[in-house]
Amino acid sequence: MLELQTWKKTKHHKTA
């Protein structure tokens, strides 16, 4: 599930 986190951060990296 790394790709999921990747696009998630790209769209809205709030929980970084």
mmCIF file as gemmi writes it, N, C-alpha and C atoms, coordinates in Angstrom:
data_model
loop_
_atom_site.group_PDB
_atom_site.id
_atom_site.type_symbol
_atom_site.label_atom_id
_atom_site.label_alt_id
_atom_site.label_comp_id
_atom_site.label_asym_id
_atom_site.label_entity_id
_atom_site.label_seq_id
_atom_site.pdbx_PDB_ins_code
_atom_site.Cartn_x
_atom_site.Cartn_y
_atom_site.Cartn_z
_atom_site.occupancy
_atom_site.B_iso_or_equiv
_atom_site.pdbx_formal_charge
_atom_site.auth_seq_id
_atom_site.auth_asym_id
_atom_site.pdbx_PDB_model_num
ATOM 1 N N . MET Axp A 1 ? 0.838 -1.21 0 1 0 ? 1 A 1
ATOM 2 C CA . MET Axp A 1 ? 0 0 0 1 0 ? 1 A 1
ATOM 3 C C . MET Axp A 1 ? 0.873 1.26 0 1 0 ? 1 A 1
ATOM 4 N N . LEU Axp A 2 ? 2.007 1.176 -0.641 1 0 ? 2 A 1
ATOM 5 C CA . LEU Axp A 2 ? 2.904 2.333 -0.689 1 0 ? 2 A 1
ATOM 6 C C . LEU Axp A 2 ? 2.423 3.337 -1.729 1 0 ? 2 A 1
ATOM 7 N N . GLU Axp A 3 ? 1.923 2.823 -2.832 1 0 ? 3 A 1
ATOM 8 C CA . GLU Axp A 3 ? 1.445 3.71 -3.893 1 0 ? 3 A 1
ATOM 9 C C . GLU Axp A 3 ? 0.273 4.549 -3.406 1 0 ? 3 A 1
ATOM 10 N N . LEU Axp A 4 ? -0.546 3.938 -2.553 1 0 ? 4 A 1
ATOM 11 C CA . LEU Axp A 4 ? -1.709 4.645 -2.002 1 0 ? 4 A 1
ATOM 12 C C . LEU Axp A 4 ? -1.247 5.863 -1.209 1 0 ? 4 A 1
ATOM 13 N N . GLN Axp A 5 ? -0.244 5.635 -0.373 1 0 ? 5 A 1
ATOM 14 C CA . GLN Axp A 5 ? 0.282 6.726 0.463 1 0 ? 5 A 1
ATOM 15 C C . GLN Axp A 5 ? 0.959 7.786 -0.413 1 0 ? 5 A 1
ATOM 16 N N . THR Axp A 6 ? 1.544 7.334 -1.489 1 0 ? 6 A 1
ATOM 17 C CA . THR Axp A 6 ? 2.258 8.238 -2.389 1 0 ? 6 A 1
ATOM 18 C C . THR Axp A 6 ? 1.313 9.237 -3.031 1 0 ? 6 A 1
ATOM 19 N N . TRP Axp A 7 ? 0.274 8.741 -3.671 1 0 ? 7 A 1
ATOM 20 C CA . TRP Axp A 7 ? -0.672 9.649 -4.336 1 0 ? 7 A 1
ATOM 21 C C . TRP Axp A 7 ? -1.443 10.457 -3.3 1 0 ? 7 A 1
ATOM 22 N N . LYS Axp A 8 ? -1.614 9.861 -2.144 1 0 ? 8 A 1
ATOM 23 C CA . LYS Axp A 8 ? -2.326 10.577 -1.071 1 0 ? 8 A 1
ATOM 24 C C . LYS Axp A 8 ? -1.528 11.805 -0.642 1 0 ? 8 A 1
ATOM 25 N N . LYS Axp A 9 ? -0.23 11.623 -0.501 1 0 ? 9 A 1
ATOM 26 C CA . LYS Axp A 9 ? 0.627 12.732 -0.071 1 0 ? 9 A 1
ATOM 27 C C . LYS Axp A 9 ? 0.702 13.791 -1.171 1 0 ? 9 A 1
ATOM 28 N N . THR Axp A 10 ? 0.684 13.324 -2.395 1 0 ? 10 A 1
ATOM 29 C CA . THR Axp A 10 ? 0.777 14.247 -3.527 1 0 ? 10 A 1
ATOM 30 C C . THR Axp A 10 ? -0.479 15.098 -3.627 1 0 ? 10 A 1
ATOM 31 N N . LYS Axp A 11 ? -1.622 14.488 -3.316 1 0 ? 11 A 1
ATOM 32 C CA . LYS Axp A 11 ? -2.898 15.22 -3.411 1 0 ? 11 A 1
ATOM 33 C C . LYS Axp A 11 ? -3.081 16.134 -2.2 1 0 ? 11 A 1
ATOM 34 N N . HIS Axp A 12 ? -2.899 15.564 -1.032 1 0 ? 12 A 1
ATOM 35 C CA . HIS Axp A 12 ? -3.085 16.358 0.186 1 0 ? 12 A 1
ATOM 36 C C . HIS Axp A 12 ? -2.301 15.728 1.329 1 0 ? 12 A 1
ATOM 37 N N . HIS Axp A 13 ? -1.068 16.175 1.483 1 0 ? 13 A 1
ATOM 38 C CA . HIS Axp A 13 ? -0.194 15.618 2.517 1 0 ? 13 A 1
ATOM 39 C C . HIS Axp A 13 ? -0.438 16.346 3.837 1 0 ? 13 A 1
ATOM 40 N N . LYS Axp A 14 ? -1.526 15.963 4.485 1 0 ? 14 A 1
ATOM 41 C CA . LYS Axp A 14 ? -1.847 16.6 5.771 1 0 ? 14 A 1
ATOM 42 C C . LYS Axp A 14 ? -1.2 15.824 6.91 1 0 ? 14 A 1
ATOM 43 N N . THR Axp A 15 ? -1.251 14.51 6.809 1 0 ? 15 A 1
ATOM 44 C CA . THR Axp A 15 ? -0.677 13.665 7.859 1 0 ? 15 A 1
ATOM 45 C C . THR Axp A 15 ? 0.735 13.265 7.468 1 0 ? 15 A 1
ATOM 46 N N . ALA Axp A 16 ? 1.633 14.226 7.429 1 0 ? 16 A 1
ATOM 47 C CA . ALA Axp A 16 ? 3.003 13.93 7.034 1 0 ? 16 A 1
ATOM 48 C C . ALA Axp A 16 ? 3.937 14.194 8.205 1 0 ? 16 A 1
